[in-house]
Amino acid sequence: MDTFKPLSAIQDGISVKLNKHFGDKYVIFPEEVKQGLTRPCFFIKLLNPSNKKEVGETYMRENSYCIHYFPENTNQPKTECYKTLDELYLAMEYIEVDGNLVRGVGMHGEIHDETLLFYVNYNVRVRKVYDPDLMAHLESIEFRTKG
């Protein structure tokens, strides 16, 4: 049984989109950095993903992300954060995940401790796919019962 695994693909799609929109000047961290933060930069964090069964072998995966933005200008960080927030609303509306466009919903932002927190959900519907080659390796088993 093979299942589409979008979590890492979605994070990759977010990183690619941020890089395309903002350029190489902005460092993108897929993992939290404790020390040595290079500004300006983004940090992508997955928040509370969920998987809900729908009909048959179909599932809805709700993936909430928080994109942290650390501004370059530490003298006027809020001004830079507001400008970046406006850009993120436009840039993050669609990302590419495994060759498909996925729409960002529920976008909102806030500034906390001179850092922009941008929230967006990338929800995807997935379906279990069974590999017919695995079925070819099954052998016939004969059962006998008493009675």
NULODO-590123 format. One line per field, with one value per residue: residue number from 1; residue in one letter; x, y, z of N, C-alpha, C, CB in turn. Coordinates in Angstrom, 2 decimals, decimal comma. Each point is the difference from the previous one (the first is absolute). Glycine has a CB too. Example, Ala and Ser with C-alpha at 12.3 -4.5 7.8 and 13.67 -1.06 7.14 Angstrom:
seq <- 1; 2
type <- A; S
nX <- 13,19; 1,54
nY <- -5,69; 2,22
nZ <- 7,80; -1,97
caX <- -0,89; 0,82
caY <- 1,19; 1,19
caZ <- 0,00; 0,06
cX <- 0,90; -0,77
cY <- 1,20; 1,09
cZ <- 0,00; 0,73
cbX <- -1,89; 1,18
cbY <- -1,17; -0,63
cbZ <- 1,25; -2,15
//
This chain:
seq <- 1; 2; 3; 4; 5; 6; 7; 8; 9; 10; 11; 12; 13; 14; 15; 16; 17; 18; 19; 20; 21; 22; 23; 24; 25; 26; 27; 28; 29; 30; 31; 32; 33; 34; 35; 36; 37; 38; 39; 40; 41; 42; 43; 44; 45; 46; 47; 48; 49; 50; 51; 52; 53; 54; 55; 56; 57; 58; 59; 60; 61; 62; 63; 64; 65; 66; 67; 68; 69; 70; 71; 72; 73; 74; 75; 76; 77; 78; 79; 80; 81; 82; 83; 84; 85; 86; 87; 88; 89; 90; 91; 92; 93; 94; 95; 96; 97; 98; 99; 100; 101; 102; 103; 104; 105; 106; 107; 108; 109; 110; 111; 112; 113; 114; 115; 116; 117; 118; 119; 120; 121; 122; 123; 124; 125; 126; 127; 128; 129; 130; 131; 132; 133; 134; 135; 136; 137; 138; 139; 140; 141; 142; 143; 144; 145; 146; 147
type <- M; D; T; F; K; P; L; S; A; I; Q; D; G; I; S; V; K; L; N; K; H; F; G; D; K; Y; V; I; F; P; E; E; V; K; Q; G; L; T; R; P; C; F; F; I; K; L; L; N; P; S; N; K; K; E; V; G; E; T; Y; M; R; E; N; S; Y; C; I; H; Y; F; P; E; N; T; N; Q; P; K; T; E; C; Y; K; T; L; D; E; L; Y; L; A; M; E; Y; I; E; V; D; G; N; L; V; R; G; V; G; M; H; G; E; I; H; D; E; T; L; L; F; Y; V; N; Y; N; V; R; V; R; K; V; Y; D; P; D; L; M; A; H; L; E; S; I; E; F; R; T; K; G
nX <- 0,85; 1,64; -1,19; 0,52; 2,63; -2,04; 2,25; 2,15; -2,04; -0,61; 3,05; 0,56; -2,29; 1,29; 2,77; -1,11; -1,51; 2,48; 1,74; -2,07; -0,19; 2,96; 1,98; 1,74; -1,00; -1,39; 2,34; -2,61; 0,78; -1,46; 0,81; -1,22; 2,74; 0,35; 1,68; -0,15; -2,94; 1,67; -1,95; -0,50; -0,18; -2,73; 0,17; -1,87; -1,48; -1,51; -2,17; -0,66; 1,07; -3,12; 0,41; -3,44; -0,06; -1,13; -1,32; 1,75; 2,37; -1,23; 2,15; -1,43; 3,49; -1,50; 3,24; -0,74; 2,68; 0,53; 1,36; 1,77; -0,03; 2,90; -1,01; 2,79; -1,22; 1,30; -1,23; -2,86; -0,33; -2,63; 1,12; 0,71; -2,83; -1,64; 1,73; -0,51; -3,19; -0,10; 1,68; -1,86; -2,62; 1,52; 1,53; -2,44; -2,31; 1,71; 2,12; 0,49; -1,28; 2,04; 0,22; -2,12; -0,01; 0,11; -2,24; 2,17; -3,03; 0,50; 1,70; 0,11; 2,74; 0,15; 2,41; 0,78; 2,45; -0,21; -1,94; -1,95; -1,58; -0,42; -2,53; 0,38; -2,21; 2,18; -3,40; 1,62; -2,90; 2,43; -1,49; 1,51; 1,72; -0,86; 3,16; -2,17; 2,97; -1,60; -1,76; 2,71; 0,57; -3,03; 1,27; -2,97; -0,11; -1,36; -1,81; -0,03; -2,59; 0,38; -2,89
nY <- -1,17; 2,17; 2,03; 2,22; 0,20; 3,06; -0,07; 0,39; 1,33; 2,45; 0,60; 0,16; 2,17; 1,96; -0,02; 0,83; 2,54; 1,26; -0,14; 1,48; 2,48; 0,66; -0,81; -2,07; 2,42; -2,60; -1,99; -1,85; -0,86; -2,77; 0,93; 2,32; 1,59; -0,87; 2,15; 1,89; 2,11; 0,36; 2,77; -0,27; -2,93; -0,82; -1,48; -1,93; -0,28; -2,61; 1,84; -3,35; -2,07; -0,53; -2,69; 0,97; -3,27; 1,83; -2,32; -2,75; 0,21; 3,30; 0,78; 2,92; -0,08; 2,58; 0,73; 2,32; 1,08; 1,72; 1,27; 0,67; 2,70; -0,08; 3,25; -0,28; 1,98; -1,19; 3,13; -1,29; -3,43; 1,64; 0,73; -2,98; -1,14; 1,72; -1,05; -3,03; 0,28; 0,83; -2,54; -2,12; 0,88; -0,83; -2,54; -1,80; 0,15; -2,64; -1,74; -1,39; -2,38; -1,66; 2,68; 1,80; 3,25; -0,92; 2,60; 0,98; -0,69; 2,25; 2,83; 0,77; 1,48; 0,09; 2,05; -2,52; 2,33; 2,57; -2,70; 1,02; -2,29; -0,32; -1,86; -1,51; -2,33; -1,34; -1,31; -2,44; -1,31; -2,26; -2,10; -2,10; 0,03; -3,27; 0,02; -1,61; -0,59; -0,93; -2,00; -1,48; -1,05; -1,57; -2,99; -0,59; 0,14; -2,98; 1,31; -3,28; 1,24; -2,67; -0,24
nZ <- 0,00; -2,15; 2,41; -2,42; 2,18; -0,46; 2,49; -2,12; -2,14; 1,97; 0,48; -3,15; -0,36; 2,11; -1,45; -2,78; 1,08; 1,49; -2,61; -1,84; 1,94; 0,76; -2,54; 0,88; 2,14; 1,47; 1,59; -1,09; 3,29; -1,61; 3,14; 1,84; -1,06; 3,34; -1,68; -2,49; -0,24; -3,01; 0,83; -3,21; 1,32; -0,98; 2,87; -2,21; 3,10; -1,57; 1,92; 0,61; -2,83; 0,50; -1,59; -0,39; -0,94; -2,54; -0,67; 0,85; 1,04; 0,99; 2,39; -0,09; 0,21; 1,82; -1,12; 2,63; -1,77; 2,62; -2,99; 3,02; -2,03; 1,91; -1,28; -1,31; 2,13; 3,14; -0,90; -0,63; 1,50; -0,81; -2,88; -0,59; 0,97; -2,10; -2,42; 0,74; 0,15; -3,02; -0,83; 1,49; -1,61; -2,63; 0,92; 1,00; -2,69; -0,56; 1,91; -2,78; 2,10; -2,39; -2,57; 2,01; -0,20; 3,23; -0,29; 2,32; 1,36; 2,05; -1,54; 3,25; 0,00; 3,00; -0,32; 2,19; 0,88; -2,68; -1,44; -2,56; 1,97; -3,54; 1,57; -2,95; 0,81; -2,20; 0,49; -1,66; -0,40; 1,02; -1,76; 2,10; -2,85; 0,74; -1,05; -2,34; 1,33; 2,65; -1,78; -1,14; 3,10; 0,35; 0,15; -0,83; 3,37; -0,84; 2,54; 0,57; 1,62; 1,72; -1,38
caX <- -0,85; 0,78; -0,81; 0,59; 0,51; 0,15; 0,54; 1,29; -0,20; -0,59; 1,07; 0,86; -0,73; 0,05; 1,38; 0,24; -0,77; 0,64; 1,23; -0,33; -0,58; 0,87; 1,37; 1,05; 0,44; -0,72; 0,30; -1,20; 0,35; -1,10; 0,06; 0,22; 1,40; 0,15; 1,05; 0,58; -1,05; 0,39; -1,15; -1,40; -0,19; -1,29; 0,00; -1,28; -0,37; -1,28; -0,78; -1,15; -0,64; -1,03; -0,35; -1,37; -0,51; -1,21; -0,67; 0,88; 1,42; 0,34; 0,25; 0,29; 1,11; 0,05; 1,38; 0,16; 1,40; 0,35; 1,25; 0,58; 0,90; 0,88; 0,39; 1,40; 0,07; -0,37; -0,37; -1,43; -0,41; -1,44; -0,23; 0,43; -0,91; -1,26; 0,26; 0,16; -1,32; -0,73; 0,57; -0,31; -1,38; -0,03; 0,93; -0,29; -1,35; 0,15; 1,33; 0,01; 0,30; 0,08; -0,54; -1,37; -0,17; -0,77; -0,38; 0,13; -1,24; 0,07; 1,21; -0,01; 1,31; 0,11; 1,38; 0,26; 1,42; 0,70; 0,04; -1,28; -0,51; -0,97; -0,67; -0,68; -0,32; 0,04; -0,77; 0,01; -0,76; 0,88; -0,66; 0,88; 0,19; 0,52; 0,97; -0,36; 1,17; 0,04; -0,99; 0,54; 0,87; -0,79; -0,16; -1,27; 0,05; -1,16; -0,43; -0,87; -0,67; -0,63; -1,40
caY <- 1,17; 1,22; 1,16; 1,30; 0,58; 1,39; 0,93; 0,51; 0,61; 1,32; 0,86; 0,31; 0,95; 1,30; 0,49; 0,39; 1,20; 1,11; 0,31; 0,62; 1,33; 0,91; -0,09; -0,66; 0,84; -0,48; -1,37; -0,73; -1,09; -0,96; -0,40; 1,13; 0,31; 0,52; 1,01; 0,32; 0,36; 0,96; 0,81; -0,41; -1,43; -0,63; -1,31; -0,64; -0,92; -0,71; 0,05; -0,88; -0,59; -0,99; -0,93; -0,42; -0,94; 0,40; -1,14; -1,04; 0,11; 1,42; 0,70; 1,43; 0,37; 1,43; 0,32; 1,41; 0,43; 1,34; 0,45; 1,07; 0,87; 0,80; 1,09; 0,44; 1,30; -0,13; 1,32; 0,15; -1,34; -0,11; 0,50; -1,06; -1,13; 0,31; -0,09; -1,43; -0,62; 0,27; -0,83; -1,39; -0,27; -0,25; -1,05; -1,32; -0,46; -1,31; -0,59; -1,22; -1,20; -1,16; 0,34; 0,51; 1,23; -0,11; 1,35; 0,36; 0,57; 0,42; 0,79; 1,16; 0,27; 0,81; 0,32; -0,36; 0,19; 0,50; -1,10; -0,23; -1,37; -0,10; -1,29; -0,43; -1,43; -0,68; -1,22; -0,86; -1,25; -1,09; -1,29; -1,15; -0,65; -1,34; -0,39; -1,32; -0,88; -0,68; -1,08; -1,10; -0,82; -0,81; -1,39; -0,59; -0,77; -0,86; -0,20; -1,13; 0,13; -1,21; 0,12
caZ <- 0,00; -0,11; 0,31; -0,28; 1,23; -0,37; 0,99; -0,43; -1,32; 0,23; 0,53; -1,13; -0,82; 0,68; -0,13; -1,39; -0,28; 0,70; -0,71; -1,29; 0,20; 0,75; -0,50; 0,77; 1,12; 1,18; 0,38; 0,39; 0,91; 0,22; 1,41; 0,89; 0,24; 1,36; 0,00; -1,30; -0,93; -1,03; -0,39; 0,16; -0,21; 0,27; 0,66; -0,29; 1,08; -0,13; 1,24; 0,21; -1,18; 0,31; -1,06; 0,25; -1,01; -0,71; -0,63; -0,54; 0,33; -0,13; 1,25; -0,08; 0,87; 0,26; 0,35; 0,38; 0,07; 0,45; -0,60; 0,80; -0,76; 0,82; -0,87; -0,06; 0,65; 1,41; 0,49; -0,29; -0,42; -0,28; -1,35; -0,91; 0,18; -0,68; -1,44; -0,30; 0,15; -1,24; -1,05; 0,28; -0,39; -1,44; -0,41; 0,55; -0,34; -0,62; -0,06; -0,79; 0,78; -0,90; -1,31; 0,10; 0,78; 1,23; 0,42; 1,40; 0,55; 1,41; 0,21; 0,87; 0,57; 1,20; 0,36; 1,39; 0,33; -1,19; -0,98; -0,67; -0,02; -1,09; 0,09; -1,22; -0,04; -1,29; 0,22; -1,18; 0,04; -0,43; -0,17; 0,04; -1,29; 0,20; -1,01; -0,51; 0,02; 1,29; -0,04; -0,82; 0,83; 0,92; -0,39; 0,37; 1,22; 0,11; 1,37; 0,23; 1,28; 0,50; 0,34
cX <- 0,90; -0,92; 0,78; 0,41; 0,26; 0,71; 1,35; -0,11; -0,61; 1,06; 0,98; -0,65; 0,00; 1,38; 0,29; -0,72; 0,60; 1,27; -0,26; -0,48; 0,99; 1,46; 0,98; 0,51; -0,61; 0,31; -1,31; 0,42; -1,20; -0,07; 0,30; 1,49; 0,10; 1,02; 0,45; -1,02; 0,49; -1,24; 0,23; -0,15; -1,43; 0,25; -1,39; -0,29; -1,38; -0,68; -1,15; -0,65; -1,05; -0,32; -1,40; -0,48; -1,29; -0,63; 1,04; 1,43; 0,49; 0,11; 0,20; 1,10; 0,05; 1,36; 0,13; 1,49; 0,10; 1,36; 0,47; 0,90; 0,77; 0,56; 1,49; 0,17; -0,47; -0,34; -1,49; -0,56; -1,48; -0,32; 0,36; -0,93; -1,34; 0,15; 0,09; -1,33; -0,84; 0,50; -0,34; -1,44; -0,10; 0,83; -0,46; -1,40; 0,03; 1,45; -0,11; 0,45; -0,07; -0,67; -1,42; -0,03; -0,90; -0,24; 0,15; -1,29; 0,22; 1,22; -0,26; 1,38; -0,08; 1,48; 0,15; 1,50; 0,83; 0,23; -1,40; -0,34; -1,13; -0,56; -0,72; -0,23; 0,10; -0,64; -0,04; -0,84; 0,93; -0,80; 1,05; 0,06; 0,63; 0,89; -0,34; 1,17; 0,11; -0,98; 0,51; 0,86; -0,76; -0,13; -1,37; 0,20; -1,29; -0,32; -0,91; -0,60; -0,59; -1,47; -0,86
cY <- 1,24; 1,18; 1,26; 0,63; 1,49; 0,90; 0,56; 0,68; 1,40; 0,96; 0,39; 1,04; 1,40; 0,61; 0,51; 1,31; 1,23; 0,43; 0,69; 1,43; 0,99; -0,05; -0,62; 0,81; -0,49; -1,47; -0,66; -1,21; -0,94; -0,48; 1,24; 0,16; 0,65; 1,14; 0,28; 0,33; 1,08; 0,75; 0,64; -1,49; -0,43; -1,32; -0,59; -1,04; -0,59; -0,01; -1,00; -0,56; -1,02; -0,81; -0,53; -0,89; 0,54; -1,27; -0,98; 0,15; 1,45; 0,65; 1,49; 0,28; 1,52; 0,33; 1,50; 0,31; 1,40; 0,33; 1,20; 0,83; 0,87; 1,12; 0,37; 1,29; -0,12; 1,35; 0,27; -1,35; -0,10; 0,48; -1,05; -1,22; 0,24; -0,12; -1,48; -0,73; 0,21; -0,89; -1,48; -0,36; -0,34; -1,22; -1,39; -0,51; -1,38; -0,43; -1,26; -1,17; -1,20; 0,27; 0,51; 1,29; -0,28; 1,42; 0,18; 0,68; 0,41; 0,84; 1,15; 0,16; 0,82; 0,27; -0,23; 0,09; 0,36; -1,08; -0,14; -1,48; -0,04; -1,40; -0,30; -1,51; -0,48; -1,37; -0,81; -1,25; -1,08; -1,30; -1,10; -0,63; -1,36; -0,37; -1,40; -0,97; -0,76; -1,18; -1,19; -0,95; -0,86; -1,42; -0,49; -0,86; -0,79; -0,23; -1,22; 0,16; -1,35; 0,28; 0,07
cZ <- 0,00; 0,24; -0,36; 1,31; -0,20; 1,00; -0,42; -1,36; 0,14; 0,54; -1,10; -0,91; 0,59; -0,16; -1,40; -0,32; 0,69; -0,73; -1,34; 0,19; 0,63; -0,45; 0,98; 1,19; 1,31; 0,24; 0,45; 0,81; 0,14; 1,44; 0,84; 0,27; 1,38; 0,06; -1,43; -1,07; -0,95; -0,46; -1,36; -0,27; 0,34; 0,70; -0,18; 1,07; -0,27; 1,37; -0,04; -1,27; 0,42; -1,25; 0,31; -1,14; -0,59; -0,57; -0,54; 0,49; -0,11; 1,38; -0,28; 1,01; 0,10; 0,58; 0,25; 0,16; 0,56; -0,61; 0,82; -0,91; 0,98; -0,87; 0,09; 0,80; 1,44; 0,62; -0,20; -0,46; -0,38; -1,41; -1,04; 0,09; -0,70; -1,52; -0,42; 0,11; -1,26; -1,14; 0,20; -0,38; -1,48; -0,39; 0,42; -0,31; -0,64; 0,08; -0,86; 0,88; -0,94; -1,35; 0,00; 0,81; 1,20; 0,51; 1,50; 0,46; 1,45; 0,31; 0,96; 0,63; 1,26; 0,25; 1,49; 0,25; -1,23; -1,05; -0,58; 0,07; -1,02; 0,01; -1,31; 0,08; -1,45; 0,21; -1,28; 0,25; -0,55; -0,04; 0,08; -1,38; 0,27; -1,17; -0,50; -0,03; 1,32; 0,02; -0,79; 0,82; 1,01; -0,52; 0,45; 1,25; 0,12; 1,46; 0,06; 1,38; 0,41; 0,18; -1,13
cbX <- -1,87; 1,62; -1,19; -1,40; 1,02; -2,02; -1,21; 1,14; -0,29; -2,25; -0,24; 0,98; -1,42; -1,73; 0,70; 0,25; -2,05; -0,94; 1,06; -0,60; -2,22; -1,55; -0,50; 0,64; 0,22; -1,84; 2,40; -1,25; 1,63; 0,24; 0,78; -2,27; 0,48; -0,60; 0,75; 1,86; -1,75; 1,95; -0,52; -0,77; 2,42; -1,08; 1,79; 0,30; 1,41; 0,89; 0,61; -0,37; 2,09; -0,95; 2,45; -0,46; 1,05; 0,94; -1,97; -1,45; 0,34; -1,16; 1,02; -2,38; 1,31; -2,51; 0,84; -2,27; 0,56; -1,33; -0,65; -0,10; -1,57; 0,59; -2,32; 0,27; -0,37; 1,46; 2,31; 0,32; 1,77; -0,49; 0,44; 2,37; 1,10; -0,62; 1,22; 2,36; 0,11; -0,37; 1,85; 1,68; -0,79; -0,33; 1,82; 1,60; -0,72; -1,91; 0,66; 0,48; -0,92; 0,03; 1,49; -0,90; 0,32; 0,99; -1,59; 2,50; -1,40; -1,23; 0,79; -2,48; 0,95; -2,14; 0,21; -2,05; -0,27; 1,09; 1,89; 0,38; 0,63; 1,21; -0,26; 1,07; -1,54; 2,11; -1,39; 2,28; -2,28; 2,01; -1,83; -0,53; 0,24; -2,02; 1,79; -1,74; 1,16; 0,65; -1,82; -0,05; 1,74; -1,25; 2,49; -0,78; 1,51; 0,55; 0,20; 1,35; -0,51; 2,12; 0,62
cbY <- -1,25; -1,08; -1,25; 0,28; -2,21; -0,34; -1,24; -1,81; -2,28; -1,06; -1,11; -2,32; -1,87; -0,77; -1,61; -2,42; -1,42; -0,83; -1,95; -2,25; -1,10; -0,27; 1,97; -1,14; 1,96; 1,68; 0,59; 0,79; 1,49; -0,71; -2,35; -0,34; 0,30; -2,26; -0,73; -1,45; -0,61; -1,45; 0,45; 2,31; -0,37; 1,11; 0,71; 0,38; 1,30; -1,45; 2,43; 1,28; 0,36; 1,50; -0,64; 2,11; -1,94; 2,32; 1,45; -0,12; -2,35; 0,08; -2,08; 0,61; -2,09; 0,12; -1,96; 0,00; -1,47; -0,21; -0,82; -1,40; 0,02; -1,99; 0,84; -1,07; 1,17; -2,02; 0,82; 2,45; -0,88; 0,33; 2,34; 0,81; -0,50; 1,54; 2,24; 0,10; 0,38; 2,37; 1,66; 0,05; 1,55; 2,44; 1,66; 0,54; 2,39; 0,45; 0,93; 1,32; 1,03; -1,49; -1,69; -2,36; 1,41; -2,31; 0,13; 0,25; -1,43; -2,05; -0,61; -0,29; -0,12; -0,96; 1,71; -1,53; -1,62; 1,68; -1,20; 1,98; -0,42; 1,74; 0,27; 1,89; 0,20; 1,24; 1,13; 0,85; 1,18; 1,16; 1,03; -0,41; 2,23; -0,64; 1,45; 1,10; 1,56; 2,16; 1,70; 1,51; 1,73; 2,05; -0,39; 0,01; 1,71; -1,11; 2,48; -1,50; 2,44; -0,75; 1,06
cbZ <- 1,23; -1,62; 1,84; -2,09; 0,65; -1,25; 1,75; 1,29; -1,02; 0,46; 2,26; 0,11; -0,79; 1,66; 1,77; -0,63; -0,24; 2,18; 1,11; -0,91; 0,24; 1,91; -1,34; -2,09; -1,57; -0,41; 0,68; -2,06; 1,24; -2,38; -0,60; 1,05; -2,49; 0,89; 2,30; 0,61; 1,71; -0,73; 2,41; -0,66; 0,50; -2,01; 1,71; -2,49; 1,64; -1,91; 0,29; 2,04; -1,34; 1,80; -0,45; 1,30; 1,21; -0,56; -0,60; -2,00; -0,81; -2,24; 1,02; -0,72; -0,62; 0,39; -1,37; 1,15; -1,94; 2,18; -2,35; 2,14; -2,00; 1,51; 0,22; -2,26; -2,21; 0,16; -0,49; -0,62; 1,47; 2,43; 0,79; 0,21; 2,20; 1,89; 0,05; 0,82; 2,49; 0,74; -0,25; 1,84; 1,80; -0,36; 0,16; 1,79; -0,29; -1,56; 2,30; -2,12; 2,15; 2,01; -0,85; -0,16; -2,07; 0,58; -1,93; -0,23; -1,56; 0,58; -2,30; 0,47; -2,26; 0,99; -1,87; 0,08; 1,89; 1,45; 1,24; -1,54; 2,46; -1,40; 2,49; -1,36; 2,02; -0,77; 1,77; -0,63; -0,28; 0,99; -1,42; 2,44; -1,25; 1,34; 1,06; -1,37; -1,57; 1,11; 0,18; -1,98; -0,28; 0,74; 0,15; -2,42; 1,13; -2,18; 0,48; -1,52; -0,47; 1,15; 1,93
//
